[in-house]
Structure formats: structure tokens, C-alpha cells
Amino acid sequence: MQNIPRPEHPFPQMERNNWKNLNGEWQFEFDFGSSGIDRKFYEKKELKDKIIVPFCPESELSGINYKDFIPAVWYKRSLEIAEEDLKGKILLHFGAVDYECHVYVNGKEAGIHKGGYASFQFDITDLLSIGSNDITVYAKDDTRSGLQPKGKQSSGYYSSGCDYTRTTGIWQTVWVEFVPEKYIKTVKYYPNISEGQLYITGTVAGSGTFRAVASYQGKKCGEISVQADNGNIQAVLKLNEIHLWELGEGNLYDLELKFEQDVVKSYFGLREIKLENMKFYLNGKSVFQRLVLDQGFYPDGIYTAPNEETLVRDITLSMDMGFNGARLHEKVFEARFLYHCDKMGYMVWGEQANWGLDISEPSGLFAFLPEWLEIVERDFNHPSIIGWCPFNETWDNRGRKQIDDILRIVYLTTKQLDTTRPCIDTSGNFHVITDIYDLHNYTQDPEKFKDYYEDFKNGGELKDDHLKRQQYTPGLPVFISEYGGIKWDPAASEESGWGYGEAPKTEEEFLSRYEGLTTALLENPNIFAFCYTQLYDVEQEVNGLYTYHRKAKFDPAVIKAINTKTAAVEV
């Protein structure tokens, strides 16, 4: 696997030994007329170009580096199948394909998936034969339609403001799994700290005995066996050692799952979260969330990190500056990144890339909810995810207001899927129903910023620029989920770089502003979290604490000293 880009297993919570990574060189062809299905490209033996998967054609690492709009693309590669492989099931997995994906095996349709951020799979067993098989993928993408979430992908030819280079087609790992006829399909983990237990639910194909064995640093800590005769798993795993998932210390348990001949390597973290008295509690301790905005863009891979080390580095860079987590912003991050957040004890908010989707029309719900359900289900078991935020800044569209019921339905559905985490209906505006009242405030003057929340600090009303559209309910926890965004790039001219407000004249002025803004939030006993914009620059946006190439603009120790001051809610 040394010559395969991104060779690591893409989904560490459901890892089997018998799998094959399909990253690497694929045949490739643009389909500017979106007419390839009519022209039966899925029957073609050769496509015109080559591409390196999993990198999108807009990226340098793909070998294509095409920056204009791409309405549709085709991929093709062969897959060798042995007679032994066909004795069970063969599942074809895609980490993510933007946006509408059609998959063909040997010229026959295997399945269709809509959504540019959720992972999906197809059972392709019946379409395969012994020997060489053709896998063909068609991806259709229209970021300007208003009918699909696009996140921060630019709707103009050039990147501008806080919109950046687009991503089309395959942008996460593609792989196949070889599983027995009877196999584990899904699992969900519910940790119980006070009882020292892990409650496991899930689904299986077939009937038989399900067994789970937990260990910590190689030492067995508990096991359970149950019968699963109706396709469902319900098991309570009692642990004889308690190791809590803490900030900076993942303390993960290894978990081996068995169902008849199927063996799955997994893991879990033992932690509980709750909101109470306007505070956030992790394992019963009030914790201030010192978060930073992370948008998951890379100079050479766009949406896709060039290697696993890059994923780890971004978490490390954040922690080096005293942040204990991140808002994963306008993008669903890959499961491998979340795995490292789990390992490193790094809190994150799960968010969908809702920008570009018009929710002033009822069709917005149909384009959003199915994929969001897939996202919540995929990422449910990650202890690092401490909350869900399906929407961000739901502005009105062409004079039409957002349909509040869309936010309400998505919030209520999320809470049905996950009773263990808080959910913010929409970050910033306009709230309809939410567990946390969050606000965005890019005031640059530290004194004005502090004064803005002074009444609230002393038990008065919470100021909000959107009070005509949303109303704070006293007692709701308050989160300033975007602030700062201080423009700083001495190498760029005032016109070339984008950021919030007027840029400081000196590094000392920047640090003074940063400290003033941040301290105002830490010292407020009625605010439990902040999120600074942002960790690193992205293309023309120069308000990162690091450059786009992850070079520190300031001494990380200075930023860390500011961020790690004791917060009022922690006293």
C-alpha cells in the first residue's frame, strides 16, 4: 500500500482485515454536457484522462488541477475478484462524492447516492464475476443550483471573501470490504460512566451470536455475548476498569466485535456530557469550550488532506495555541480526522455544509435531511463530537425568509437520532428551536465587544443584533460561536487579503486585540464557550492564526497563555 495515496483505513470504528483500498490512478473524463449517461459512458472501456483518487479534479494532487466549473465527471478502474471473494458479500464504499453519484459495475447500475458529504456503500456482489471487473463512477455537481449544500465552495469563477476553490466528484477514500454472509451492519455505543458500562445497539445480517470484548492498553476489561436472531443487537458490556475520555487525553478502549465469522476492530471513549445551569459539563466537570474555526481546506488537496499526518498536525497546531476543540465549519470532516480527535481528547462540533442550499423553499428540506441523517448515523460513536449544528447562518434568499419549520424538523429529527448530545438548530441566525443560544460577533474593538455583553454578565438581557427574528430564552446556555477574524497578513496588500474589520498595524496591536476580545468572553460567567475565527488562512482569507501552509503567524505560546486563562464558568 506504500504507493497508494491515503492508504490508511478510512473508518477506524468499523475496521475489518479483509479490505482493499481503491485509491490511486483511475481513468477519468470530463462530461461538460452532463450527457454521459445518455451516451452510455458506463459501457466505455477507456476514458480520455487519468486522475489520482481521492483528490478532486480541481486539486493539484489529482494531476488535473482544473479550476473552472465542472458539471459532471466520470471515473473508471478495474477490480480483480477471486473465487474465494465471492463466497460472502462484497461492499463498495465511498468516503464522499460531490454531489450526485451513480455507480456502475460491469456496465450495470449498482446504486445512486445524493449528497456531497456523507459516506455510503453498495453491495455489488451479484454484479461481479471472477477475474477483472470494471468499476465506473459518474458524479454530477452544480454548486450554483440552490438545490444542494455546497459549504464554502465558491459560486463564482474566482474565490472571494469566505468562499474558496470548489470540489467535484470523489474526494475521500474508495474501498471494498469482503464480509461473510452473516455480518455486522451497524453499531451504536452509549457509555454510562456511573455504572461503568457500555450499552451497544446495532444491526446484523442473519442470525447468530454477537460478542464484544473491550480492552484498555492491551488489558482485557470486559466482554459480553448475546443472541441476535431478529437482525438487532442489544448488549450491555460491563467494564472492570474505568478510564474517562478527557480533554487532551482520549483514553480510548479497544473493542473487538464478532458475529459468527465476521470480526470487526472498533473503539470507544467513556465520557458523558450535559448542559446545566447555563454551563457545559464533561464527566461532571464544568468546562469552558475554547474552540477555533477549522474549515478543512488544504492548499494542494482542497477538501482532501494529502496524508494522515496533515490531519494530526491541524489538531496539534490548535492545541499548541491553547484551544481544546474546534467548530468543524461548513464541511463534514472525514472519519479518519474524527478518529484522531477521539485519540487526542479534542472536542468538535459536527456541522453540515448547508451554504448554497435554499431553505426558503420547501424543497430545501428534501435536499438536506436525508444526507444529514446519514452524517449523524456515521459519526454518532465519536466521543470527540460534543454537539450537532446542522445549519450555519441561515440567511434569507432573494427576499424570501427561511422556512422555520425546516430548521424545526431537522432539529427534532436530530434529537430523535441522538439523545446524548445538544443540538444547535442554526449557528448565528436565525434560531427557531435550539439547546444552545449561539451568536456571531465580529466587533473588533475589545472595549465595545466587552460592553456588548456587560449587561448579560451582570444578570441583565443578552444583546443580539437579530432580536426581530430570534428571541433569547433566559436560562439557555450561551456560546459566542464566531468572533475575532482579525485580519493579519503583513505580506499582502490591503486589497488582496480578506478579513473582518480593519487590520492591526503591528503584531503587538493584533495580540492586544486578541487578548481583549478573548478575555471578555472567558471572564463572563454566563458564557460557556467561544470559537475564534480561525485556525489558518484559506486562500484569500487572511484571518488565520496560521498561514494556509500552517506556518504560525505568532508565537503559539503567547496565544496559548491568553486562551488558557481560567474561565469564570470553571471557578
C-alpha positions in Angstrom: 0.0 0.0 0.0 3.0 2.3 0.1 2.3 3.7 -3.3 -1.4 4.3 -2.7 -2.4 7.8 -1.6 -4.2 7.9 1.8 -3.5 4.2 2.3 -4.8 4.1 6.0 -8.2 2.5 6.8 -10.8 5.3 6.3 -13.2 4.2 9.0 -11.4 3.0 12.2 -14.6 2.3 14.1 -15.6 -0.4 11.7 -12.3 -1.9 10.5 -12.0 -5.4 9.0 -8.8 -7.1 8.0 -10.3 -8.2 4.6 -10.5 -4.9 2.7 -8.8 -3.3 -0.3 -8.0 0.4 -0.8 -9.0 1.6 -4.3 -7.2 4.9 -4.1 -4.6 5.7 -6.8 -4.8 6.1 -10.5 -8.2 5.9 -12.2 -9.3 6.6 -15.7 -11.1 10.0 -15.9 -13.1 12.1 -18.2 -14.9 15.5 -18.0 -18.6 15.5 -19.0 -19.3 19.2 -19.6 -22.7 18.5 -21.1 -23.8 16.0 -18.4 -24.7 13.7 -21.2 -22.5 10.8 -20.4 -25.4 8.6 -19.2 -27.2 9.2 -22.5 -24.0 8.3 -24.3 -23.5 5.2 -22.2 -20.1 6.1 -20.8 -20.6 3.3 -18.2 -20.1 0.9 -21.1 -16.8 2.6 -22.3 -13.6 0.6 -21.9 -11.4 3.6 -21.9 -11.8 7.2 -20.6 -9.7 10.0 -22.0 -7.6 11.1 -19.0 -6.1 9.9 -15.7 -6.7 11.1 -12.2 -5.3 10.3 -8.7 -8.1 9.3 -6.4 -9.2 10.5 -3.7 -8.2 14.0 -4.8 -10.8 16.2 -6.6 -10.0 17.3 -10.2 -9.7 20.9 -9.0 -6.7 20.0 -6.9 -3.0 19.8 -7.7 -2.7 16.4 -6.1 -5.3 14.9 -8.5 -3.0 15.6 -11.5 -5.8 17.5 -13.2 -5.8 20.9 -11.5 -8.8 22.3 -13.4 -10.3 25.3 -11.6 -13.4 26.2 -13.7 -16.9 24.9 -13.1 -17.3 21.1 -13.7 -20.9 19.9 -14.2 -20.1 16.2 -14.3 -17.2 13.8 -14.3 -16.5 10.1 -15.0 -14.1 7.6 -13.3 -13.2 4.1 -14.2 -10.9 1.4 -12.9 -10.7 -2.4 -12.8 -11.1 -4.7 -9.7 -9.7 -8.2 -9.6 -12.0 -10.7 -7.9 -11.0 -14.2 -6.9 -13.4 -17.2 -6.5 -12.8 -17.0 -2.7 -14.0 -13.4 -2.6 -17.5 -14.4 -3.9 -18.2 -16.7 -1.0 -19.5 -13.8 1.1 -20.6 -10.2 0.4 -18.5 -7.5 -1.3 -19.3 -4.0 -0.2 -18.1 -1.0 -2.3 -17.6 2.1 0.0 -17.2 5.8 -0.8 -16.0 8.2 1.8 -17.6 11.1 0.0 -18.5 12.1 -3.6 -19.8 15.5 -4.5 -22.7 15.6 -5.4 -25.0 13.1 -7.2 -23.1 9.8 -7.7 -24.1 6.9 -10.0 -22.0 3.7 -9.6 -21.8 1.0 -12.3 -20.2 -2.4 -12.1 -19.5 -4.1 -15.4 -21.9 -1.7 -17.2 -24.8 -2.3 -14.8 -26.0 0.2 -12.2 -25.1 -0.6 -8.6 -26.7 2.4 -7.0 -27.2 6.1 -6.8 -26.4 8.4 -3.9 -27.1 12.1 -3.5 -25.1 14.2 -1.1 -21.5 15.6 -1.3 -20.5 14.9 2.3 -22.0 11.7 3.6 -20.3 8.3 3.3 -22.2 5.5 1.5 -21.8 1.9 0.3 -23.4 -0.5 -2.2 -23.5 -4.3 -2.1 -22.0 -5.2 -5.5 -21.7 -9.0 -5.0 -24.2 -10.0 -7.6 -22.7 -7.7 -10.3 -19.2 -9.2 -10.0 -17.5 -12.2 -11.7 -14.2 -14.0 -11.2 -11.4 -12.1 -12.8 -11.3 -8.4 -13.9 -14.3 -6.2 -13.3 -15.0 -2.6 -14.3 -16.0 -0.1 -11.6 -17.4 3.1 -13.2 -18.4 6.2 -11.3 -20.4 9.2 -12.6 -20.6 12.4 -10.4 -22.9 15.3 -11.2 -22.3 18.6 -9.4 -24.0 22.1 -9.6 -22.9 24.4 -6.7 -25.0 27.3 -8.2 -28.3 25.4 -8.3 -29.5 26.3 -4.8 -30.7 22.7 -4.6 -27.6 21.2 -2.8 -25.4 22.1 0.1 -22.0 23.3 -1.1 -20.4 24.8 2.0 -17.6 27.3 1.3 -17.2 26.3 -2.4 -17.3 29.5 -4.5 -20.3 30.2 -6.7 -18.2 32.5 -8.8 -15.3 31.6 -11.1 -12.8 33.1 -8.6 -12.6 32.5 -4.9 -13.7 35.6 -3.0 -14.5 36.6 0.6 -15.0 33.4 2.6 -15.7 31.2 -0.4 -13.0 29.1 -1.9 -12.0 26.6 -4.6 -14.7 24.0 -5.5 -14.6 20.3 -5.1 -16.2 17.9 -7.6 -16.6 14.2 -7.6 -14.6 11.7 -5.4 -12.8 13.4 -2.6 -12.5 10.7 0.0 -11.1 7.2 0.0 -12.8 4.5 -2.1 -12.5 0.9 -0.8 -14.1 -2.5 -0.9 -14.8 -4.8 2.0 -15.1 -8.6 1.8 -17.6 -9.7 4.5 -19.2 -13.1 5.4 -22.9 -13.7 4.6 -23.6 -13.1 8.2 -22.0 -9.8 9.2 -22.3 -6.7 11.4 -24.0 -3.9 9.6 -24.2 -1.1 12.2 -23.3 -0.4 15.9 -24.1 2.5 18.2 -22.3 3.0 21.6 -23.9 4.5 24.7 -21.3 4.9 27.5 -22.5 5.0 31.2 -19.9 6.4 33.5 -21.7 5.9 36.8 -22.4 2.2 36.1 -19.1 1.6 34.3 -20.9 0.2 31.3 -21.2 0.4 27.5 -24.6 -0.1 26.0 -24.3 -1.4 22.5 -27.1 -1.4 19.9 -26.9 -2.3 16.2 -28.0 -4.4 13.3 -26.7 -7.6 11.7 -27.3 -9.6 8.5 -28.5 -13.0 9.6 -28.9 -14.6 13.0 -26.3 -15.8 15.4 -24.1 -14.9 18.4 -22.8 -11.4 18.8 -19.7 -10.9 21.1 -17.9 -7.8 22.2 -14.6 -7.7 24.0 -13.2 -4.4 25.5 -9.6 -3.8 26.4 -7.5 -0.9 27.5 -3.9 -0.6 26.5 -3.9 -4.3 25.8 -5.6 -5.4 29.0 -9.0 -7.1 28.8 -11.6 -5.0 30.6 -14.9 -6.8 29.9 -16.8 -8.9 27.4 -20.4 -9.8 26.6 -22.2 -12.3 24.3 -25.8 -12.1 23.2 -28.0 -13.8 20.6 -29.1 -11.7 17.6 -31.9 -13.6 15.9 -34.0 -10.8 14.6 -31.4 -8.6 13.0 -30.9 -6.5 16.0 -28.2 -6.2 18.7 -28.7 -5.1 22.3 -25.9 -5.7 24.7 -24.6 -4.3 28.0 -20.9 -4.5 28.4 -19.7 -4.2 32.0 -16.2 -2.7 32.4 -13.9 -3.7 35.3 -11.7 -0.6 34.7 -12.8 3.0 34.3 -10.7 5.3 32.1 -12.6 8.5 31.2 -12.3 10.4 27.9 -10.8 13.7 28.9 -9.6 16.9 27.3 -6.1 16.2 25.9 -6.4 12.5 26.9 -8.5 10.3 24.7 -8.1 7.2 26.9 -9.8 5.1 24.2 -10.8 1.5 24.8 -10.2 -1.0 22.0 -13.3 -3.1 21.1 -13.4 -6.3 19.2 -16.8 -7.2 17.8 -17.6 -10.7 16.5 -20.7 -12.0 14.8 -20.3 -15.6 13.7 -17.3 -15.4 11.2 -17.3 -11.6 11.0 -14.7 -9.8 13.1 -14.6 -6.0 13.4 -12.0 -3.9 15.1 -13.5 -0.8 16.8 -13.1 1.5 19.8 -15.0 3.8 22.1 -14.5 6.6 24.6 -16.1 6.6 28.1 -17.5 10.1 28.6 -20.7 11.9 29.4 -21.8 15.5 28.6 -24.6 17.6 29.8 -25.9 21.2 29.9 -27.0 22.5 33.2 -27.1 26.0 34.9 -26.0 27.5 31.6 -22.8 25.5 31.7 -21.3 22.6 29.7 -20.2 19.6 31.8 -17.8 17.0 30.7 -17.8 14.0 33.0 -19.5 16.1 35.7 -16.9 19.0 35.5 -17.7 22.4 34.2 -15.6 23.0 31.1 -15.2 26.2 29.0 -15.1 25.3 25.3 -12.1 27.1 23.9 -12.8 26.4 20.2 -11.3 27.5 16.9 -12.9 27.5 13.5 -11.5 24.8 11.3 -12.7 24.7 7.7 -10.8 21.7 6.5 -9.1 23.1 3.4 -5.6 22.2 2.1 -3.5 24.1 -0.5 -2.8 21.1 -2.6 -5.8 18.8 -1.9 -8.6 21.4 -1.4 -11.1 19.3 0.6 -8.7 16.4 1.0 -5.7 16.2 3.2 -2.6 15.0 1.3 -1.8 12.5 4.1 -2.8 11.3 7.5 0.0 13.3 9.2 -1.7 16.5 8.0 -4.9 15.6 9.8 -3.0 15.1 13.1 -1.0 18.3 12.6 -4.0 20.5 12.4 -5.2 19.2 15.7 -1.8 19.6 17.2 -1.4 23.2 15.9 -4.7 24.1 17.5 -3.8 22.6 20.9 -0.4 24.3 20.7 -2.3 27.6 20.9 -4.4 26.5 23.9 -7.6 25.5 22.1 -9.4 22.4 23.4 -11.5 21.9 20.3 -13.0 23.2 17.1 -16.1 24.0 15.1 -15.7 21.9 12.0 -17.1 24.5 9.8 -19.3 24.2 6.7 -17.9 20.8 5.9 -18.3 17.2 7.2 -14.9 16.1 8.1 -13.7 12.6 7.2 -14.0 9.8 9.8 -10.2 9.5 10.0 -9.8 13.1 11.2 -12.5 12.4 13.9 -10.6 9.3 14.9 -7.6 11.5 15.8 -9.8 14.0 17.6 -11.0 11.0 19.6 -7.5 9.8 20.4 -6.2 13.3 21.3 -9.1 14.3 23.5 -10.1 17.2 21.2 -13.8 18.4 21.3 -15.5 19.2 18.0 -18.9 20.2 16.8 -20.4 18.2 13.9 -21.8 20.6 11.2 -23.2 20.2 7.7 -22.1 22.4 4.7 -25.5 24.0 4.3 -24.5 27.1 2.5 -25.7 27.1 -1.1 -28.9 25.3 -0.2 -32.1 27.5 -0.5 -34.2 26.8 2.6 -36.7 29.5 1.8 -38.3 26.8 -0.4 -39.8 23.5 0.9 -37.5 21.6 -1.4 -34.6 22.6 0.8 -35.8 20.0 3.4 -35.7 17.2 0.9 -32.2 18.1 -0.2 -30.9 18.4 3.3 -32.5 15.9 5.7 -31.7 12.5 4.1 -27.9 13.3 3.9 -27.9 14.8 7.4 -29.4 11.6 8.8 -26.5 9.6 7.2 -24.0 12.0 8.7 -25.3 11.8 12.3 -25.5 8.0 12.0 -22.0 7.7 10.6 -20.4 9.9 13.3 -22.6 9.0 16.3 -19.9 6.9 18.1 -17.1 9.6 18.1 -16.6 10.8 21.7 -14.9 13.9 20.4 -18.2 15.1 18.9 -19.9 17.0 21.7 -22.7 18.6 19.7 -24.5 18.9 16.4 -25.1 22.0 14.3 -26.8 21.1 11.0 -27.1 24.7 9.8 -24.8 27.8 9.9 -26.1 31.4 9.3 -29.3 30.7 7.5 -29.7 34.0 5.7 -32.8 34.8 3.7 -32.7 34.1 -0.1 -33.9 36.6 -2.7 -36.1 38.4 -0.3 -37.7 35.2 1.0 -37.3 34.3 4.6 -36.1 30.9 5.7 -38.8 28.3 6.4 -38.6 28.0 10.1 -40.2 24.5 10.0 -37.2 23.2 8.1 -35.0 24.1 11.0 -37.5 22.8 13.5 -37.9 19.4 11.7 -34.1 18.9 11.3 -33.6 19.8 15.0 -36.3 17.4 16.2 -35.1 14.6 14.0 -31.5 15.1 15.2 -32.7 14.8 18.8 -34.6 11.6 18.0 -31.4 10.1 16.4 -29.2 11.3 19.2 -30.5 11.9 22.8 -26.9 12.2 24.2 -25.8 15.5 22.6 -27.0 19.1 22.4 -28.1 20.4 19.0 -27.9 24.0 17.8 -30.5 24.5 15.1 -28.5 27.1 13.2 -25.3 28.8 14.2 -25.6 32.6 14.4 -29.0 33.2 12.9 -31.9 32.7 12.7 -32.7 30.4 15.7 -36.1 28.6 15.8 -35.6 25.8 18.4 -32.2 25.1 20.0 -30.4 23.7 23.0 -27.8 26.5 23.0 -28.2 30.1 22.0 -25.2 31.0 20.0 -24.2 34.3 18.4 -21.6 35.6 15.9 -20.0 38.9 16.7 -17.1 40.3 14.7 -16.8 43.6 16.6 -13.1 44.4 16.5 -12.8 47.0 19.4 -12.2 45.0 22.6 -13.9 47.6 24.8 -17.1 47.7 22.6 -17.0 43.9 22.4 -16.8 43.6 26.2 -19.5 46.3 26.8 -21.8 44.4 24.4 -22.1 41.5 26.9 -21.7 43.5 30.1 -25.4 43.6 31.0 -25.7 39.9 30.4 -22.6 39.3 32.5 -24.4 41.0 35.4 -27.7 39.2 35.0 -29.3 41.5 32.5 -30.5 41.0 29.0 -28.4 39.4 26.2 -27.9 41.8 23.3 -28.5 40.4 19.9 -28.5 42.1 16.5 -31.2 39.8 15.3 -33.8 40.2 18.0 -36.5 40.9 15.4 -36.1 37.4 14.1 -35.0 35.4 17.2 -35.5 35.7 20.9 -33.2 34.6 23.7 -34.9 32.4 26.3 -33.4 33.1 29.7 -31.6 30.1 31.1 -30.3 28.8 27.7 -26.5 28.3 27.6 -24.8 31.0 25.5 -22.0 30.3 23.1 -20.2 33.0 21.1 -19.5 30.7 18.2 -17.7 33.1 15.9 -15.7 36.2 16.9 -12.4 37.8 16.1 -11.5 37.0 12.5 -8.7 39.6 12.9 -7.1 40.3 9.5 -3.3 39.8 9.6 -1.0 39.3 6.7 1.8 41.8 6.5 3.0 40.3 3.2 -0.3 41.1 1.4 -1.7 44.4 0.4 -4.9 45.8 2.0 -6.8 45.0 -1.2 -5.5 41.4 -1.8 -6.3 39.8 1.5 -9.8 39.4 3.1 -10.7 39.5 6.7 -13.0 41.1 9.2 -12.7 44.8 10.1 -9.6 47.0 9.9 -6.3 45.1 10.2 -4.0 45.9 13.1 -0.9 48.0 12.2 1.5 45.9 14.3 1.8 42.4 15.8 1.6 44.0 19.2 -1.7 45.6 18.3 -3.0 42.2 17.0 -2.1 40.5 20.2 -3.7 43.2 22.3 -6.9 43.0 20.3 -6.9 39.2 20.5 -6.4 39.2 24.3 -9.1 41.9 24.9 -11.7 40.0 22.8 -10.9 36.6 24.2 -10.6 37.7 27.9 -14.0 39.4 27.7 -15.6 36.0 26.9 -13.6 34.0 29.4 -14.5 36.4 32.2 -18.2 36.3 31.6 -19.9 33.7 33.9 -22.9 33.4 31.6 -20.9 32.4 28.6 -19.6 28.8 28.4 -17.8 28.7 25.0 -16.2 30.7 22.3 -15.0 29.9 18.8 -12.3 32.1 17.3 -12.2 32.7 13.5 -10.0 31.0 12.5 -7.1 28.4 12.8 -5.4 29.1 9.5 -5.8 31.2 6.4 -7.8 29.8 3.5 -6.7 31.1 0.1 -7.5 34.9 0.0 -8.9 34.9 3.6 -6.1 36.0 5.9 -7.6 36.0 9.4 -6.0 32.7 10.5 -3.6 32.3 13.4 -1.5 30.2 10.9 -1.0 30.7 7.2 -2.7 28.5 4.7 0.5 26.4 4.7 0.3 26.1 8.5 3.1 28.5 9.5 2.5 30.2 12.8 2.0 34.0 12.4 2.5 34.5 16.2 4.3 32.7 18.9 1.9 29.9 19.8 2.9 30.2 23.5 1.6 33.8 23.6 -1.8 32.8 22.2 -1.9 29.8 24.5 -1.3 31.9 27.6 -4.3 34.0 26.6 -6.6 31.1 25.8 -5.9 29.1 28.8 -6.7 31.7 31.4 -9.2 30.3 33.9 -12.7 31.0 32.7 -15.5 32.2 35.0 -17.5 29.1 34.5 -14.6 26.9 35.6 -14.2 28.6 39.0 
